Amino acid sequence: PRQHQHQHLNGSRRRRRLTSTSADKMQSVLQLDGAPECRVFTAGRPPWFGADGGAVRQSFVIGLCGASASGKTTVARSIIERLRQRWVSLLSMDSYYRDATPEETHLIESNNFNFDHPCAFDIELLVETLARLKQGKQVRVPVYDFASNARVPDKTQIIYGANVVIFEGILAFCDKRLLDLIDLKVLRDISERGRSVASVLESYEKFVKPSFDEFIAPTRCKADIIVPRGGHNQVAIDLICRHVRNQLVLRGVSTRSQLAEAYGDIFQKPERLPSSVRILPQTQQVRHLLTLLRNRDTARDEFVFYSNRLMRLLFEYAMAELPEKAWAPVEVQLPDGSAYKGLRRLDPILVGVSILRAGETMEPALAAVAKDARLGKILIQTNRDTGEPELHYLRLPPGTSEAQVLLMDATVASGAAAMMAIRVLLDHDCQEENITFCCLLASAAGLAAVAYAFPGVRLVAAAVDPVLSSACRIQPGLGNFGDRYFGTDSTASGLSGDDGAGEETDGCSECETAVVCE
């Protein structure tokens, strides 16, 4: 019973709550004793969009309903352990209690408030949150303080859409809008637990049992699966997991291969290259710098120096390509006292987001061009088994959704990593027209794939190469940019891939961490 969650720890009993998974607090169901290698939110998320950039794979939502202390937490943990999906998010209905009014606070203190009633929850916000999670978008979950009976001001938990979303709560089936969002409805049945009224807390007869009879028991007919014996019912857990796996297979996508197949001949058909693509004017200086970078005999210190020079030219050009709405007329006073009418950047915030690892090399050049730029990072790596890019880590500065964003990566091969990064920004409510993607070298096919998927995004490249190999490598390319820049490989491979997602030698075990937004 939830009344006892709100009492202090001085001798009173509290039940362990199942909390929504937090991006910066990996605990509770996130670390599983039965499956130490399986951790929620700890591995890269595969593409949740198609070759056109649109969402083609909605999250599979499991709704888990059951009375207070019925064992929903155990069932959720068992599903996660047995499912062994590497990208799962958990949304708890307990996070959506309303702030208690002064009158309700008095009722809570006297143990006379019913926390098992739909009116105790913010159903509207819950429906909105679950809908965004199903679409694969990030959400901010309120943090409810059971000591003050109110949400913690200015504090939320970041949760991302995932392959599987588990939504649990005592009244998970109480609203038709919630039912419409749930793909698999699971009811935790307590009829076989043998619990007597004498075995539970004082408020059982007053609130919990009546609420169960009124709001939970009638939803039995809406459940797809009823689970007696909770997490110990291995037959039911296996049935749920098999169904989920089958659904995930049906919803699967192969973004990288689709992109290479769709745009592999773009260089032979340059008219297909969209107008949103801007190529740095090929002046003698630019061609000189590109020649030095392509030369396999260029020493590392020279490679770094000339890369930084080219990056600064690239950002100067990209800044000039910002939309007209990003600038505003301004009048300033000259030293002689006369007025001069010019322009200033209208947006107070400029955000640079680097796709790790090679994109991080572009941050100093951006800072040299725009010293007030705020920096964010996205880690996207290639899955060695599938060849698909996977999202591992994310940090965006505050105000990114309203800012002009310069997305940075050194090279673009198939465009899969760039598309994933842009999709992440869009899921964080950035507008396409506010995003400028900057790279030193790209394949024509990769640029076309990104441009056609996101026509509002400006793509700025220092150079474009004609060939994308069957292994999704740029040819002729300039070698593995990350290895040559950081000195992690003594010889260049002679081929280039997406440096955020295509560096096969760029494994980073310590980066298998939760997706974090600060």
C-alpha positions as CSV (number, residue, x, y, z in Angstrom):
1,P,0.0,0.0,0.0
2,R,1.3,3.4,-1.0
3,Q,0.4,5.1,2.2
4,H,3.4,3.6,3.8
5,Q,5.7,4.9,1.1
6,H,5.1,8.4,2.5
7,Q,6.1,7.8,6.0
8,H,9.6,8.5,7.3
9,L,12.1,5.8,8.1
10,N,11.8,6.1,11.9
11,G,10.4,2.6,12.5
12,S,7.8,2.7,9.8
13,R,7.7,0.1,6.9
14,R,8.4,1.1,3.3
15,R,8.1,-1.1,0.3
16,R,10.8,-1.0,-2.4
17,R,9.5,1.0,-5.3
18,L,10.2,0.2,-8.9
19,T,11.5,3.5,-10.3
20,S,11.7,4.7,-13.9
21,T,15.1,4.0,-15.4
22,S,17.3,7.1,-15.1
23,A,20.0,8.1,-17.6
24,D,22.3,9.2,-14.8
25,K,21.3,6.7,-12.1
26,M,21.9,3.1,-13.1
27,Q,20.5,1.1,-10.3
28,S,17.3,-0.9,-9.3
29,V,16.4,-3.2,-12.2
30,L,19.2,-1.8,-14.4
31,Q,21.9,-4.2,-13.0
32,L,20.6,-7.8,-13.0
33,D,22.1,-10.4,-10.7
34,G,20.8,-13.3,-12.8
35,A,22.4,-11.9,-16.0
36,P,25.5,-9.9,-15.1
37,E,26.2,-9.3,-18.8
38,C,22.7,-7.8,-19.4
39,R,22.3,-4.2,-18.4
40,V,19.5,-1.9,-19.4
41,F,20.6,1.2,-21.3
42,T,24.3,0.1,-21.4
43,A,24.7,-1.0,-25.0
44,G,24.4,0.8,-28.3
45,R,21.0,1.3,-29.7
46,P,20.6,0.2,-33.3
47,P,18.8,2.4,-35.9
48,W,15.2,3.1,-35.1
49,F,14.6,4.8,-38.4
50,G,14.8,3.8,-42.1
51,A,16.9,4.9,-45.0
52,D,14.6,8.0,-45.5
53,G,15.3,9.2,-41.9
54,G,11.8,8.6,-40.7
55,A,10.8,6.3,-37.9
56,V,10.0,2.9,-39.1
57,R,10.3,0.9,-35.9
58,Q,8.2,2.0,-33.0
59,S,9.2,0.7,-29.6
60,F,7.5,-2.5,-28.5
61,V,5.6,-1.5,-25.3
62,I,4.9,-4.1,-22.6
63,G,2.2,-2.9,-20.1
64,L,2.5,-4.6,-16.7
65,C,-0.5,-4.1,-14.4
66,G,-1.1,-5.5,-10.9
67,A,-2.2,-4.5,-7.4
68,S,0.1,-3.0,-4.8
69,A,2.8,-5.5,-3.7
70,S,1.7,-8.0,-6.3
71,G,5.2,-8.6,-7.6
72,K,5.3,-6.4,-10.7
73,T,8.9,-5.6,-10.0
74,T,9.9,-9.2,-10.0
75,V,8.0,-9.9,-13.2
76,A,9.7,-6.9,-14.9
77,R,13.2,-8.0,-13.8
78,S,12.5,-11.6,-15.0
79,I,11.3,-10.3,-18.4
80,I,14.5,-8.2,-18.8
81,E,16.8,-11.1,-17.7
82,R,15.1,-13.6,-20.0
83,L,14.6,-11.2,-22.9
84,R,18.3,-10.2,-23.1
85,Q,17.6,-7.2,-25.2
86,R,20.5,-4.7,-25.2
87,W,18.2,-1.6,-25.3
88,V,15.3,-1.6,-22.8
89,S,13.7,1.3,-21.0
90,L,11.4,1.2,-18.0
91,L,8.7,3.6,-17.1
92,S,7.0,3.4,-13.7
93,M,3.6,4.8,-13.1
94,D,4.8,5.8,-9.6
95,S,6.7,8.7,-11.1
96,Y,3.4,10.3,-12.2
97,Y,1.7,11.0,-8.9
98,R,0.2,14.5,-8.7
99,D,1.5,17.0,-6.2
100,A,-0.7,16.8,-3.1
101,T,-2.8,19.7,-2.2
102,P,-2.8,21.0,1.4
103,E,-6.1,19.2,2.0
104,E,-4.7,16.0,0.6
105,T,-1.5,16.4,2.6
106,H,-3.6,16.2,5.8
107,L,-5.3,13.1,4.5
108,I,-2.0,11.5,3.7
109,E,-0.6,12.3,7.2
110,S,-3.6,10.6,8.8
111,N,-3.4,7.6,6.4
112,N,-6.7,8.5,4.8
113,F,-5.7,9.3,1.2
114,N,-6.2,6.7,-1.6
115,F,-3.0,6.4,-3.7
116,D,-4.5,3.5,-5.7
117,H,-7.1,5.7,-7.4
118,P,-6.7,7.2,-11.0
119,C,-7.3,10.7,-9.6
120,A,-4.0,10.4,-7.7
121,F,-2.1,10.3,-11.0
122,D,-1.3,12.8,-13.8
123,I,-2.8,10.6,-16.5
124,E,-2.5,13.3,-19.2
125,L,1.3,13.7,-18.8
126,L,1.7,9.9,-18.5
127,V,-0.1,9.3,-21.9
128,E,2.0,12.0,-23.5
129,T,5.2,10.5,-22.1
130,L,4.4,6.9,-23.2
131,A,3.5,8.1,-26.7
132,R,6.9,9.8,-27.1
133,L,8.7,6.7,-25.8
134,K,6.8,4.6,-28.3
135,Q,8.0,6.9,-31.1
136,G,11.6,6.4,-30.0
137,K,11.9,9.9,-28.5
138,Q,13.5,11.0,-25.3
139,V,11.3,12.1,-22.4
140,R,11.8,13.8,-19.1
141,V,10.2,11.9,-16.3
142,P,9.2,13.8,-13.1
143,V,10.9,12.8,-9.9
144,Y,8.3,12.3,-7.2
145,D,9.3,12.8,-3.5
146,F,7.3,10.5,-1.3
147,A,8.4,12.4,1.8
148,S,7.0,15.8,0.7
149,N,4.2,14.3,-1.5
150,A,5.2,16.4,-4.4
151,R,7.5,16.4,-7.4
152,V,11.0,17.6,-6.9
153,P,11.2,21.1,-8.5
154,D,13.4,21.4,-11.6
155,K,14.5,17.8,-11.4
156,T,13.6,15.1,-14.0
157,Q,15.0,11.9,-15.2
158,I,15.9,11.4,-18.9
159,I,14.6,8.2,-20.5
160,Y,15.0,7.3,-24.1
161,G,12.8,5.3,-26.4
162,A,14.2,1.8,-26.8
163,N,13.6,-1.5,-28.6
164,V,11.4,-2.5,-25.7
165,V,9.7,-0.2,-23.2
166,I,8.3,-1.8,-20.1
167,F,5.5,0.3,-18.5
168,E,4.4,-0.9,-15.1
169,G,1.9,0.4,-12.6
170,I,-1.0,-0.5,-10.4
171,L,-3.4,1.2,-12.9
172,A,-1.5,0.7,-16.1
173,F,-4.7,-0.3,-17.9
174,C,-7.0,2.3,-16.4
175,D,-7.2,4.6,-19.4
176,K,-8.1,3.7,-23.0
177,R,-5.3,5.9,-24.4
178,L,-2.7,4.0,-22.4
179,L,-4.2,0.7,-23.6
180,D,-3.9,1.9,-27.2
181,L,-0.2,2.5,-26.8
182,I,0.6,-0.9,-25.2
183,D,1.5,-3.7,-27.6
184,L,1.4,-6.5,-25.0
185,K,-0.7,-6.3,-21.9
186,V,0.4,-8.4,-18.9
187,L,-1.6,-8.7,-15.7
188,R,0.1,-9.9,-12.6
189,D,-2.5,-12.0,-10.8
190,I,-2.3,-12.3,-7.0
191,S,-5.2,-14.7,-6.7
192,E,-2.8,-17.6,-6.0
193,R,-0.6,-15.9,-3.5
194,G,-2.6,-17.0,-0.5
195,R,-2.5,-13.6,1.1
196,S,-5.0,-12.9,3.8
197,V,-6.3,-9.6,5.0
198,A,-4.6,-10.1,8.3
199,S,-1.2,-10.4,6.6
200,V,-1.2,-7.0,5.0
201,L,-1.0,-3.4,6.3
202,E,-3.7,-1.5,8.1
203,S,-4.9,0.3,4.9
204,Y,-5.5,-2.8,2.9
205,E,-9.3,-3.0,3.5
206,K,-9.8,0.7,3.3
207,F,-8.0,1.5,0.0
208,V,-6.0,-1.2,-1.7
209,K,-8.6,-4.0,-1.9
210,P,-11.5,-1.6,-3.0
211,S,-9.2,0.0,-5.6
212,F,-8.2,-3.5,-6.9
213,D,-11.8,-4.6,-7.2
214,E,-12.9,-1.3,-8.9
215,F,-10.0,-0.5,-11.2
216,I,-7.7,-3.5,-11.6
217,A,-9.8,-6.7,-11.5
218,P,-12.1,-5.4,-14.4
219,T,-9.0,-5.1,-16.7
220,R,-8.4,-8.9,-16.6
221,C,-10.4,-9.2,-19.8
222,K,-8.1,-6.7,-21.5
223,A,-4.9,-8.5,-20.7
224,D,-3.1,-10.6,-23.3
225,I,-1.3,-12.6,-20.7
226,I,-2.2,-13.2,-17.0
227,V,0.9,-14.2,-15.0
228,P,0.3,-16.1,-11.7
229,R,3.2,-16.8,-9.4
230,G,5.0,-13.7,-10.7
231,G,8.6,-13.8,-11.8
232,H,8.8,-17.5,-10.8
233,N,6.4,-18.5,-13.5
234,Q,9.0,-19.3,-16.2
235,V,6.4,-20.6,-18.7
236,A,4.7,-17.2,-18.8
237,I,8.0,-15.3,-18.9
238,D,9.3,-17.4,-21.8
239,L,6.0,-16.9,-23.6
240,I,6.3,-13.1,-23.2
241,C,9.9,-13.0,-24.3
242,R,9.3,-15.2,-27.4
243,H,6.5,-13.0,-28.5
244,V,8.6,-9.8,-28.0
245,R,11.6,-11.3,-30.0
246,N,9.3,-12.2,-32.9
247,Q,7.9,-8.7,-33.0
248,L,11.3,-7.2,-32.9
249,V,12.4,-9.3,-35.9
250,L,9.4,-8.2,-37.9
251,R,10.2,-4.5,-37.1
252,G,13.9,-4.8,-37.9
253,V,15.7,-2.5,-40.3
254,S,19.1,-2.6,-42.0
255,T,19.9,1.1,-42.6
256,R,23.5,1.0,-43.7
257,S,23.0,-1.6,-46.5
258,Q,19.8,0.2,-47.7
259,L,21.7,3.5,-48.0
260,A,24.6,2.0,-49.9
261,E,22.2,0.3,-52.3
262,A,20.0,3.3,-52.8
263,Y,22.7,5.9,-53.4
264,G,25.7,4.0,-54.6
265,D,25.6,5.5,-58.1
266,I,25.1,9.1,-57.0
267,F,28.4,10.3,-58.4
268,Q,27.5,9.1,-61.9
269,K,24.3,11.1,-61.5
270,P,25.4,14.3,-59.9
271,E,22.1,16.0,-60.7
272,R,20.6,13.8,-57.9
273,L,22.8,15.6,-55.3
274,P,20.3,17.9,-53.5
275,S,20.7,21.6,-53.2
276,S,21.1,21.4,-49.4
277,V,24.7,20.1,-50.0
278,R,27.3,22.8,-49.9
279,I,30.9,22.0,-51.0
280,L,33.7,24.2,-49.8
281,P,35.0,26.2,-52.8
282,Q,37.9,24.3,-54.3
283,T,40.5,27.1,-54.2
284,Q,44.1,26.4,-54.6
285,Q,44.6,26.6,-50.9
286,V,41.8,24.1,-50.2
287,R,43.2,21.6,-52.8
288,H,46.6,22.0,-51.3
289,L,45.4,21.1,-47.8
290,L,43.4,18.2,-49.1
291,T,46.4,16.9,-51.0
292,L,48.5,16.9,-47.8
293,L,45.8,15.1,-45.9
294,R,45.4,12.4,-48.5
295,N,49.1,11.8,-48.8
296,R,50.0,8.7,-46.8
297,D,53.5,10.0,-46.3
298,T,52.3,13.1,-44.4
299,A,53.7,13.0,-40.8
300,R,51.2,12.9,-38.0
301,D,52.1,16.4,-36.7
302,E,51.6,17.8,-40.1
303,F,48.4,15.9,-40.6
304,V,47.0,17.4,-37.4
305,F,48.2,20.9,-38.3
306,Y,46.7,20.9,-41.8
307,S,43.5,19.2,-40.7
308,N,43.0,22.0,-38.2
309,R,43.6,24.6,-40.9
310,L,41.0,23.0,-43.2
311,M,38.5,22.7,-40.3
312,R,38.7,26.4,-39.6
313,L,38.0,27.2,-43.3
314,L,35.1,24.7,-43.2
315,F,33.5,26.3,-40.2
316,E,33.9,29.8,-41.6
317,Y,32.1,28.6,-44.7
318,A,29.4,26.8,-42.6
319,M,28.8,29.9,-40.5
320,A,28.2,31.9,-43.7
321,E,25.6,29.3,-44.7
322,L,23.5,29.7,-41.6
323,P,19.9,30.6,-42.5
324,E,18.8,34.2,-42.9
325,K,16.7,34.0,-39.8
326,A,19.9,33.4,-37.8
327,W,21.0,37.0,-38.4
328,A,19.6,40.3,-37.5
329,P,20.4,43.9,-38.5
330,V,22.3,45.9,-35.9
331,E,23.7,49.5,-35.8
332,V,27.0,50.1,-34.1
333,Q,29.1,53.2,-33.4
334,L,32.4,53.6,-35.3
335,P,35.5,55.1,-33.5
336,D,34.8,58.4,-35.2
337,G,31.3,58.5,-33.8
338,S,29.4,57.7,-37.0
339,A,26.9,54.9,-37.2
340,Y,27.3,51.7,-39.1
341,K,24.5,49.3,-40.0
342,G,25.6,45.7,-40.1
343,L,24.5,42.2,-38.9
344,R,24.8,40.2,-35.8
345,R,24.0,36.6,-35.0
346,L,20.5,36.6,-33.7
347,D,20.6,33.3,-31.8
348,P,22.3,33.7,-28.5
349,I,23.2,30.1,-28.4
350,L,25.4,28.2,-30.9
351,V,25.9,24.5,-30.2
352,G,28.5,22.3,-31.7
353,V,27.9,18.5,-31.4
354,S,30.7,16.2,-32.3
355,I,30.2,12.5,-33.3
356,L,32.9,10.7,-31.4
357,R,35.6,9.9,-31.9
358,A,36.8,11.7,-35.0
359,G,34.3,14.5,-34.8
360,E,35.9,15.6,-31.5
361,T,38.9,16.7,-33.5
362,M,36.9,19.5,-35.0
363,E,35.9,21.1,-31.6
364,P,39.1,23.4,-31.3
365,A,38.5,24.7,-34.8
366,L,34.9,25.5,-34.0
367,A,36.0,27.3,-30.8
368,A,38.5,29.3,-32.8
369,V,35.7,30.5,-35.1
370,A,32.9,30.8,-32.6
371,K,34.3,31.2,-29.1
372,D,30.9,31.2,-27.4
373,A,29.8,27.8,-28.9
374,R,28.6,25.2,-26.4
375,L,29.7,21.7,-27.0
376,G,27.9,18.4,-26.9
377,K,28.9,14.8,-27.8
378,I,27.4,11.7,-29.4
379,L,29.1,8.4,-29.5
380,I,28.1,6.2,-32.4
381,Q,29.9,2.9,-33.1
382,T,29.6,0.2,-35.7
383,N,28.3,-3.2,-34.4
384,R,31.0,-5.6,-35.6
385,D,28.4,-8.4,-36.2
386,T,25.7,-6.5,-38.1
387,G,27.7,-3.6,-39.5
388,E,25.0,-1.2,-38.3
389,P,25.7,2.0,-36.3
390,E,24.7,2.0,-32.7
391,L,24.1,4.8,-30.3
392,H,26.2,4.5,-27.1
393,Y,26.5,7.9,-25.5
394,L,24.9,11.3,-25.7
395,R,25.5,14.6,-24.0
396,L,23.7,17.8,-25.2
397,P,24.1,21.2,-23.6
398,P,21.0,23.1,-22.3
399,G,19.1,25.0,-24.9
400,T,20.1,22.8,-27.8
401,S,16.5,22.5,-29.1
402,E,16.3,26.3,-29.7
403,A,19.9,26.8,-30.9
404,Q,21.7,26.7,-34.3
405,V,23.4,23.3,-34.1
406,L,26.7,22.5,-36.0
407,L,26.9,18.7,-36.1
408,M,30.5,17.6,-36.7
409,D,32.2,14.4,-38.1
410,A,35.4,14.1,-40.0
411,T,34.2,11.7,-42.7
412,V,30.9,10.4,-44.0
413,A,30.8,7.1,-45.9
414,S,27.3,5.6,-46.1
415,G,25.8,8.4,-44.0
416,A,24.3,5.9,-41.5
417,A,26.1,7.5,-38.5
418,A,25.2,11.0,-39.6
419,M,21.6,10.1,-40.0
420,M,21.5,8.6,-36.6
421,A,23.0,11.7,-35.1
422,I,20.5,13.9,-36.9
423,R,17.7,11.7,-35.8
424,V,18.8,12.0,-32.2
425,L,18.8,15.8,-32.5
426,L,15.3,15.8,-34.0
427,D,14.2,13.5,-31.1
428,H,15.4,16.2,-28.8
429,D,13.1,18.7,-30.5
430,C,15.7,20.4,-32.7
431,Q,14.4,21.7,-36.0
432,E,15.9,20.5,-39.3
433,E,16.4,24.0,-40.5
434,N,18.5,24.7,-37.4
435,I,21.0,21.9,-38.1
436,T,24.2,22.2,-40.2
437,F,26.2,19.0,-40.7
438,C,30.0,19.6,-41.2
439,C,32.5,17.1,-42.4
440,L,35.9,17.2,-44.1
441,L,35.4,14.3,-46.5
442,A,32.2,12.5,-47.7
443,S,31.2,10.1,-50.3
444,A,28.6,11.4,-52.7
445,A,26.3,8.5,-51.8
446,G,26.5,9.3,-48.1
447,L,25.8,13.0,-48.6
448,A,22.8,12.1,-50.9
449,A,21.4,9.7,-48.4
450,V,21.5,12.2,-45.6
451,A,20.2,15.1,-47.7
452,Y,17.2,13.2,-49.1
453,A,16.3,11.9,-45.6
454,F,16.6,15.3,-44.0
455,P,16.0,18.0,-46.7
456,G,16.0,20.8,-44.2
457,V,19.5,20.1,-42.9
458,R,22.4,21.9,-44.5
459,L,25.3,19.7,-45.4
460,V,28.8,21.3,-45.6
461,A,31.8,19.3,-46.8
462,A,35.3,20.2,-47.7
463,A,35.5,17.5,-50.4
464,V,33.4,14.8,-52.0
465,D,34.8,11.5,-53.2
466,P,33.1,9.4,-56.0
467,V,33.2,5.8,-54.8
468,L,31.6,4.1,-51.8
469,S,32.9,0.5,-51.7
470,S,30.9,-2.6,-50.9
471,A,32.4,-2.4,-47.4
472,C,31.0,1.1,-47.0
473,R,34.4,2.8,-47.4
474,I,35.2,6.0,-49.1
475,Q,37.4,5.8,-52.1
476,P,40.0,7.2,-52.8
477,G,39.5,8.7,-49.3
478,L,42.3,9.8,-46.9
479,G,42.7,6.7,-44.7
480,N,41.3,6.2,-41.2
481,F,41.1,9.8,-40.1
482,G,40.8,9.0,-36.4
483,D,43.9,6.8,-36.4
484,R,46.0,9.2,-38.4
485,Y,44.9,12.2,-36.2
486,F,45.3,10.6,-32.8
487,G,48.3,8.4,-33.8
488,T,46.6,5.2,-32.8
489,D,47.8,3.4,-36.0
490,S,51.2,3.6,-37.5
491,T,50.0,3.1,-41.1
492,A,47.0,4.4,-42.9
493,S,44.6,1.8,-44.2
494,G,44.0,3.7,-47.4
495,L,40.3,3.6,-47.0
496,S,37.9,5.8,-45.1
497,G,34.7,5.0,-43.3
498,D,32.2,6.9,-41.1
499,D,34.6,8.0,-38.4
500,G,31.9,8.0,-35.8
501,A,30.5,4.6,-36.8
502,G,33.0,3.1,-39.2
503,E,36.3,2.9,-37.4
504,E,36.5,-0.8,-36.9
505,T,39.6,-0.4,-34.7
506,D,38.0,2.2,-32.6
507,G,36.4,0.0,-30.0
508,C,35.9,1.7,-26.6
509,S,34.7,-0.6,-23.8
510,E,34.6,2.1,-21.3
511,C,32.1,3.9,-23.4
512,E,29.5,1.2,-23.0
513,T,27.6,3.5,-20.6
514,A,24.2,4.9,-20.2
515,V,22.9,7.5,-22.6
516,V,23.3,10.7,-20.6
517,C,21.9,14.2,-21.2
518,E,23.3,17.0,-19.1
